[in-house]
Amino acid sequence: MIAVALAWPAVVTAVEAVAGECAGWIATSPPIVRLATVTDDGAWTDDALVALAAPGAAPAALFHSHPDGRAALSARDRAAWAPTGVPLWPWPQLVIATRGGRAVAAALYAWPAAARAPHAVAHLARDDDGAWRARR
């Protein structure tokens, strides 16, 4: 969670720079925020997956945006994370909601190996003054 907090400004900047859905990961070494190309059906491209599989490249978290949507995992997000009910990867996921190209809310999810479903670890909302605050 600390890595996500440290990368937060860069994640928000990356998400707000992309008009549509944005996806990527928070790396443990520079560059901290790395973007992936997402296909129309929501799949990550092979180059992004190969980069994640590189030795020492395990991310601190994955992230993606929901343009004009909610900061919550969708049914499609859950199916991609665990198509057979078992998570494909152990990394937490950060979902960022945008409105008019501006990040307005976020939720961080974890899916412990023994759990049947992911759970929200943190919820954030952006105030009118631009400050981010935890919400319940």
Secondary structure, DSSP 8 states (H G I E B T S, - for coil): -HHHHHHHHHHHHHHHT-SS--EEEE-SSSSSEEEE-B-TTS-B-HHHHHHHHSTT---SEEEEEEETS-SS--HHHHHHH-TTSS-S----EEEEEEETTEEEEEEEEE--TT-SS-EEEEEEEE-TTS-EEEE-
